[in-house]
Amino acid sequence: MIQGCQARASNTCESHTFMQYLTTNQDNALVAWISEQEKRAFAPSYIDIREMVEKIIQFGARSVVIATCRVL
């Protein structure tokens, strides 16, 4: 093992576990935001989704403004 580097995950499932950044509430807030965008006939790009994820992580799922309403 190289100093400062993690050993590789033994399988794909373990690999993806390291990539899970959102809690269930945060994930629900993201899904609600994407659904709201789709209702408005706007398909968010990967960049838009990534920016929203960063806002959700920064401010918490309960305080992120989705469209014109707050997710509670």
Secondary structure, DSSP 8 states (H G I E B T S, - for coil): --TT-----SSHHHHHHTT----HHHHHHHHHHHHHHHHTT----HHHHHHHHHHHHHH-GGG-EETTEE--
